Amino acid sequence: MNLKDLLSKLQKFDRKSSLSEDLQLIKNMESYGNFNIHISDNNILEDLIFQYDNIDCPSITCGILTYNEEYSIKRCLESVRGEFTEVIVLDSYSTDNTVKVIKENFSTVKIFFESWIDDFSHHRNKLIELATSEWIYFIDADNWYDSDNRGKIKRIAKLIKFLDIRCVISPMIGEHDGHIYTDNRKMFSLTENLLFTGKVHEEPIAYNGNVPENITVDIMVHHDGYDPQFVDQVKKNARNIRLTEKMLELEPSNPKWSYFYARELYQAKKGIEKVYSILLTTMKLYETSNYKRYQSETILLLCKICCQTDRFQKLNEFVSLLEYVHPNCSDVNYYRAILLSFDIRVRAKKIKDSLQLSFVNENMYSFINSSNDHIKSLLIQLHWYLEDWDSALKLYEGIESGETKQEISNYFNVLQSNALKMT
């Protein structure tokens, strides 16, 4: 039986049971059809509900890494107060008031110190070592827990343990630009013996090197660590490039590091052709690698660069590949629309060139308007669509009919009026 089947049966039997309600904390249930749980169709639902109601929630440690986080740590810790069995902060000897803020406001928080060694995994694994609970949840100091999350984290840990699912858990992390990340792998059972790998862009990996399955849950976390209003993004990106380069030296055949290196160079504006070349290499690495986690992101960055460099034939190839990998991804429609828009612009230029023959061929004449004002009017609209403002203005000035000029002026006044409503 899989998760979706179990939820369906429970909702028919007793939709208000705690087991049914907790199952609904799992997002996109239909995408976890491969998660077969150790419950057969012969299990009596009433017994399952009774068993679930009579087990305790596992203990959970909340782990936080800090270094000079005095402006965000109070918000973070306040948001998780009372949600975890213990909260541990591993500080890299902050030189600001981070530790003072914690000690003055959160007496139960355990603070440990570890010098920073340019390796995020090392420090996260240190938190695992310090944890005394059955589970661990990681939250960054520039994150804060949504108030609607109250009690959910314990219910999720209890559910996953009860169903004996081997996985990592991802909350939904909302960024300053409105995007929500659903594959961030912030929580797992310490009995799984997972450890983080990677000096940067770290992730929990099994002892045998396998990447664990991920489940996204209905826990909302907010993040402003990428907001340029609060963070020196140039400095942060330079650090990431340096650490990613080290990982490339250690694992040159891992497409993950090739992808992140390309992404960081792109963000640093280090040469779009270089980035494009690295991404093509990354795609080749994916062909022979079992690691596929960032393949879609690689394809999407290639699509973005193809748009910027007018590689529309290659864009079509990458969009088709994205559609094959993720047939329900709306980004496929987005890039298909861009390709169609490009085709329309090409056709618009051809129409414009055809209409302009009316002014160079002396043998051509018009029954509609001998001054060709009607053709000039249409050309003005095409020039506007093609963003050729100077040509549009020149044609406008050459229109002889005052009535036609007024019609054009009225048309663009309406456009301007509606555009101002968007500002």
C-alpha positions in Angstrom: 0.0 0.0 0.0 1.3 3.5 -0.7 0.6 6.8 1.1 -2.2 8.0 -1.2 -4.0 4.6 -0.9 -3.8 4.8 2.9 -5.1 8.3 3.0 -8.0 7.5 0.7 -9.0 4.5 2.9 -8.8 6.6 6.1 -10.8 9.4 4.8 -13.6 7.0 3.9 -13.3 5.3 7.3 -12.6 8.2 9.7 -11.4 11.4 8.1 -11.2 13.2 11.5 -8.8 10.6 12.9 -5.4 12.1 13.9 -3.7 9.6 11.5 -5.8 10.9 8.6 -5.2 14.5 9.5 -1.5 14.0 9.9 -1.2 12.3 6.6 -2.6 15.5 5.0 0.5 17.4 6.2 2.4 15.7 3.4 2.3 17.9 0.3 1.7 16.6 -3.3 0.7 13.1 -2.0 0.2 11.8 -5.6 4.0 12.2 -6.3 4.9 9.6 -3.6 3.3 6.6 -5.2 6.7 4.8 -5.0 6.6 5.1 -1.2 5.3 1.7 -0.2 4.6 1.5 3.5 4.6 -1.6 5.7 0.8 -1.7 6.0 -1.2 -4.3 4.0 -4.8 -4.1 2.8 -5.6 -6.7 5.6 -4.7 -4.3 8.4 -7.8 -3.1 10.3 -8.0 0.7 10.0 -9.5 1.0 13.5 -6.5 -0.8 15.0 -4.1 1.4 13.0 -5.8 4.6 14.3 -5.8 3.2 17.9 -2.1 2.4 17.6 -1.2 5.8 16.2 -3.2 7.6 18.9 -1.3 5.7 21.6 2.3 6.3 20.6 4.4 9.3 21.7 5.9 11.9 19.4 9.7 11.4 19.0 12.0 13.9 20.5 13.4 16.5 18.0 16.5 18.7 18.2 16.5 22.1 16.4 20.0 22.9 15.2 21.2 26.3 14.2 24.6 27.5 12.8 25.5 31.1 13.6 28.2 33.6 12.9 27.4 37.3 13.4 23.6 36.9 13.3 22.6 39.5 15.9 20.0 41.1 13.6 18.2 37.8 12.8 18.8 35.3 15.6 16.2 36.6 18.0 13.5 36.4 15.3 14.5 32.9 14.4 14.6 31.6 18.0 11.4 33.3 19.0 9.7 31.6 16.1 10.6 28.1 17.2 10.1 28.6 20.9 8.3 25.6 22.4 8.3 23.5 19.2 11.3 21.3 19.9 12.7 19.1 22.6 15.9 21.0 22.6 17.5 23.9 20.6 21.2 23.9 19.9 23.2 26.7 18.5 26.7 26.1 17.1 28.4 29.4 16.9 31.6 30.1 15.0 32.9 32.6 17.5 30.7 35.5 16.5 32.3 39.0 16.9 29.0 40.8 17.3 26.2 40.4 19.9 24.8 37.1 18.6 25.7 35.1 21.7 24.6 37.9 24.0 21.2 38.1 22.4 20.7 34.3 22.8 21.8 34.2 26.4 19.7 37.2 27.4 16.5 36.1 25.7 16.6 32.2 25.4 18.0 30.7 28.6 17.1 27.1 27.6 19.0 27.2 24.3 22.3 25.3 24.4 25.2 27.1 22.9 28.4 25.4 21.6 31.4 26.9 19.8 33.4 25.6 16.8 35.8 27.6 14.7 34.7 28.0 11.1 36.7 25.9 8.7 35.0 26.7 5.4 32.8 23.6 5.4 29.1 23.8 6.1 28.8 20.0 6.3 31.4 19.8 9.0 29.4 22.2 11.2 26.0 20.6 10.5 27.5 17.2 11.3 28.8 18.6 14.5 25.2 19.6 15.4 24.2 16.0 14.7 26.9 14.8 17.1 25.7 17.2 19.8 22.0 16.4 19.4 20.4 14.2 22.1 17.0 13.6 20.4 15.7 11.0 18.0 15.2 13.5 15.2 16.9 16.7 14.1 15.6 19.7 12.3 17.9 22.4 10.8 16.8 26.0 10.5 19.1 28.8 9.3 19.6 31.9 11.5 18.0 34.1 8.7 14.9 31.9 8.6 11.8 32.2 10.8 9.1 29.6 11.5 5.6 30.5 10.5 3.2 30.8 13.4 0.7 28.4 11.6 3.3 25.6 12.1 2.5 25.2 15.8 2.7 21.4 16.7 3.1 20.2 13.1 6.8 19.2 13.3 6.1 16.7 16.1 3.1 15.3 14.2 5.2 14.8 11.1 8.0 13.0 12.9 5.5 10.8 14.6 3.8 10.0 11.3 7.0 9.1 9.4 8.3 7.0 12.3 4.9 5.2 12.6 4.8 4.4 8.9 8.5 3.4 9.0 9.3 5.6 6.0 13.0 6.1 5.3 13.3 9.6 4.0 14.3 13.2 4.6 11.8 15.9 5.3 11.6 19.3 3.5 9.5 22.2 4.8 8.4 24.9 2.3 10.8 27.8 2.4 9.5 31.1 1.1 12.0 33.5 -0.4 11.8 37.3 -0.5 10.8 37.2 -4.2 7.8 34.9 -3.6 9.4 31.7 -4.8 8.9 28.6 -2.5 11.6 25.9 -2.3 10.2 22.4 -1.5 13.3 20.3 -1.7 15.7 21.5 1.0 16.0 18.4 3.2 16.1 20.1 6.7 14.9 17.2 8.9 15.4 13.5 9.4 15.6 10.7 12.0 19.0 10.3 13.6 18.5 6.6 13.4 19.0 6.8 9.6 22.7 7.6 10.2 22.7 10.4 7.6 25.6 12.8 7.4 26.0 16.0 5.4 28.4 16.1 2.5 29.7 19.1 0.5 31.6 22.2 1.8 28.7 24.3 0.4 25.2 23.4 -0.9 25.5 20.6 1.6 22.9 17.8 1.8 22.3 14.7 4.0 23.6 11.5 2.4 23.4 7.9 3.6 26.5 6.1 4.8 26.6 4.1 1.5 26.5 7.2 -0.6 22.8 7.0 -1.6 20.7 10.1 -1.8 17.6 9.6 0.5 14.1 10.1 -0.8 12.6 13.5 0.0 9.1 14.3 1.3 7.8 17.9 1.4 5.4 18.8 4.2 3.1 21.6 5.2 5.5 23.6 7.3 6.1 27.2 6.1 9.5 28.8 6.8 10.4 32.3 5.7 13.8 33.3 4.5 15.4 36.7 3.6 19.0 35.5 3.3 19.0 36.2 -0.5 17.3 39.6 -0.2 19.9 42.2 -1.5 18.3 44.6 1.0 19.8 42.6 3.9 22.6 40.6 2.5 25.8 41.4 0.6 25.0 39.0 -2.2 28.3 39.6 -4.0 30.4 38.6 -1.0 28.1 35.6 -0.4 28.4 34.4 -4.0 32.2 34.9 -4.0 32.4 32.6 -1.0 30.2 30.0 -2.7 32.4 30.1 -5.8 35.5 29.5 -3.8 33.9 26.5 -1.9 32.3 25.0 -5.0 35.7 25.1 -6.8 37.1 23.1 -3.9 34.3 20.5 -4.3 35.0 20.4 -8.1 38.5 19.4 -7.3 37.4 16.7 -4.9 34.5 15.4 -7.1 35.1 16.4 -10.7 32.6 13.9 -12.1 29.7 15.0 -9.8 27.3 17.1 -11.9 26.1 18.8 -8.8 29.3 20.9 -8.4 29.5 21.6 -12.1 25.9 23.0 -12.0 26.5 25.1 -8.9 29.7 26.5 -10.3 28.0 27.5 -13.5 25.1 29.1 -11.5 27.4 31.1 -9.3 29.5 32.3 -12.2 26.3 33.4 -13.9 25.2 35.3 -10.9 28.6 36.9 -10.7 28.4 37.9 -14.4 31.7 36.1 -15.1 31.0 35.4 -18.8 27.8 33.9 -20.2 29.6 31.8 -22.9 31.8 30.2 -20.2 28.7 29.5 -18.1 27.0 27.9 -21.1 30.0 25.7 -21.8 30.1 24.5 -18.2 26.4 23.7 -18.3 26.8 21.6 -21.4 29.5 19.7 -19.6 27.2 19.3 -16.7 24.5 17.7 -18.9 27.1 15.2 -20.2 28.0 14.3 -16.6 24.3 13.6 -15.8 24.2 11.0 -18.6 26.6 8.8 -16.6 25.8 9.8 -13.1 23.2 8.3 -10.7 22.9 11.7 -9.1 20.1 13.6 -10.8 18.9 16.1 -8.1 19.8 19.3 -9.9 19.3 18.2 -13.5 16.1 20.2 -14.0 17.7 23.3 -12.6 20.6 22.8 -15.0 18.2 22.6 -18.0 16.3 25.7 -16.8 19.5 27.7 -16.6 20.4 26.6 -20.1 17.0 27.7 -21.3 17.5 31.1 -19.7 20.9 31.5 -21.3 19.6 30.3 -24.7 17.0 33.1 -24.5 19.6 35.7 -23.7 22.0 34.6 -26.5 19.3 34.0 -29.2 20.0 30.2 -29.3 16.4 29.5 -30.1 17.0 26.1 -31.8 18.9 24.9 -28.7 16.2 26.4 -26.5 13.6 24.2 -28.3 15.8 21.1 -27.6 16.2 21.9 -23.9 12.5 22.7 -23.5 11.6 19.3 -25.0 14.0 17.6 -22.6 12.5 19.5 -19.7 9.1 18.4 -20.8 10.3 14.8 -21.0 11.7 14.9 -17.5 8.8 17.0 -16.0 5.7 16.8 -18.2 3.6 18.8 -15.8 6.1 21.6 -15.3 4.6 25.1 -16.2 8.1 26.3 -17.1 7.7 24.2 -20.3 4.7 26.3 -21.3 6.6 29.5 -20.4 9.5 28.7 -22.7 7.2 27.4 -25.4 5.5 30.8 -25.2 8.9 32.5 -25.5 9.7 30.5 -28.6 6.3 31.3 -30.1 6.8 35.0 -29.2 10.2 34.9 -31.0 8.5 33.4 -34.0 5.8 36.1 -34.0 8.5 38.8 -33.8 10.3 37.3 -36.8 7.0 37.3 -38.7 6.3 40.9 -37.6 9.6 42.0 -39.0 8.7 40.3 -42.3 5.4 42.1 -42.4 7.1 45.4 -41.6 9.6 44.8 -44.5 6.8 43.9 -46.8 4.8 47.1 -45.9 7.8 49.3 -46.4 8.0 48.3 -50.1 5.0 50.6 -50.5 7.3 53.6 -50.0 10.2 52.5 -52.3 8.3 51.1 -55.3 7.1 54.0 -57.3 4.7 51.8 -59.4 2.6 50.9 -56.3 -0.6 52.9 -55.6 -3.5 52.8 -53.1 -7.3 53.1 -53.4 -7.7 53.4 -49.6 -5.4 56.4 -49.1 -3.0 57.8 -51.7 -0.7 59.2 -49.0 -0.4 55.6 -47.5 -1.4 56.9 -44.1 -3.2 53.7 -43.3 0.1 51.7 -44.0 2.0 54.2 -41.9 -0.4 53.6 -39.0 0.0 49.9 -39.2 3.8 50.2 -39.4 3.8 52.5 -36.3 2.1 49.7 -34.4 4.6 47.2 -35.7 7.6 49.4 -34.8 6.1 49.8 -31.3 5.8 46.0 -30.9 9.4 45.6 -32.1 10.5 48.5 -29.7 11.8 50.6 -32.6 10.6 53.9 -31.1 12.5 56.3 -33.4 11.1 54.7 -36.6 7.6 54.9 -35.1 8.0 58.6 -34.3 9.4 59.4 -37.7 6.4 57.7 -39.4 4.0 59.5 -37.1 5.4 62.9 -38.1 5.0 62.0 -41.7 1.3 61.2 -41.5 -0.7 63.8 -43.4 -4.2 63.1 -42.1 -5.1 64.8 -38.8 -7.8 62.3 -38.2 -5.4 59.4 -38.5 -2.9 61.1 -36.3 -5.6 61.6 -33.6 -6.6 57.9 -33.8 -3.0 56.8 -33.3 -2.6 59.3 -30.5 -5.7 58.1 -28.8 -4.6 54.4 -29.1 -1.3 55.1 -27.4 -2.8 57.3 -24.8 -5.0 54.4 -23.7 -1.9 52.2 -23.6 0.0 54.8 -21.5 -3.0 55.2 -19.1 -3.2 51.5 -18.5 0.5 51.1 -18.2 0.5 53.8 -15.4 -1.9 51.7 -13.4 0.7 49.0 -13.1 3.3 51.4 -11.6 
